[in-house]
Amino acid sequence: MPASSPYDRLYEQACDQAIAMCDGNLRSTIKALIMANEYLELELQELRAAISSGCMPNTVSDEAQSNAA
C-alpha cells in the first residue's frame, strides 16, 4: 500500500462536499465537476490569450498601489 499524501484527507473532504452539494447523486457530482473544469479551462485560455497579446491582468498589489496614489 503506497504512503498516503498529506492532501488525501483534504481531497476526501472535498469529494464528500461535492457529493453532498449534489444530494448524493454521483452522476450529478461528476457532471458538475466536468462543467467546473471546462469553465476553468476557458478562463485559462482567455488569460493566456490576453498575456500573449500584451495585456497583463492587474494584481492585487498593483491595484493597491494605484489606489494609494
C-alpha positions in Angstrom: 0.0 0.0 0.0 1.5 3.4 -1.0 2.1 6.0 1.6 -0.8 8.5 1.8 -0.3 12.1 0.9 -0.9 14.8 3.4 -3.5 16.1 1.0 -5.5 12.8 0.9 -7.7 13.9 3.8 -8.4 17.3 2.1 -9.3 15.5 -1.2 -11.6 13.1 0.7 -13.4 16.1 2.3 -13.6 17.9 -1.0 -15.2 14.8 -2.6 -17.6 14.4 0.3 -18.6 18.1 0.0 -19.1 17.9 -3.8 -21.3 14.8 -3.4 -23.3 16.4 -0.6 -23.9 19.5 -2.8 -25.4 17.2 -5.4 -27.6 15.5 -2.9 -25.6 12.3 -3.0 -26.1 11.8 -6.8 -22.7 10.7 -8.1 -23.6 11.3 -11.8 -24.6 14.9 -11.0 -21.4 15.4 -9.0 -19.3 14.2 -11.9 -21.2 16.4 -14.3 -20.8 19.4 -12.1 -17.0 18.8 -11.7 -16.7 18.4 -15.5 -18.5 21.7 -16.0 -16.4 23.4 -13.5 -13.2 22.1 -15.1 -14.4 23.3 -18.6 -15.1 26.8 -17.1 -11.6 26.9 -15.6 -10.0 25.7 -18.9 -11.9 28.5 -20.7 -10.6 31.1 -18.2 -7.1 29.8 -18.6 -7.3 30.1 -22.4 -8.6 33.7 -22.1 -5.8 34.6 -19.7 -3.2 33.0 -22.0 -4.6 34.9 -25.0 -4.6 38.2 -23.0 -1.0 37.7 -21.9 0.2 36.7 -25.4 -1.4 39.9 -26.8 0.4 42.0 -24.2 -2.5 42.6 -21.8 -1.4 41.7 -18.3 -4.1 41.3 -15.6 -3.8 43.6 -12.6 -2.5 42.0 -9.5 -3.8 42.9 -6.0 -0.6 44.8 -5.2 -0.9 46.8 -8.5 -4.4 47.9 -7.6 -3.4 48.7 -4.0 -0.5 50.9 -5.3 -2.7 52.8 -7.8 -5.4 53.3 -5.1 -2.8 54.7 -2.8 -1.6 57.3 -5.4 
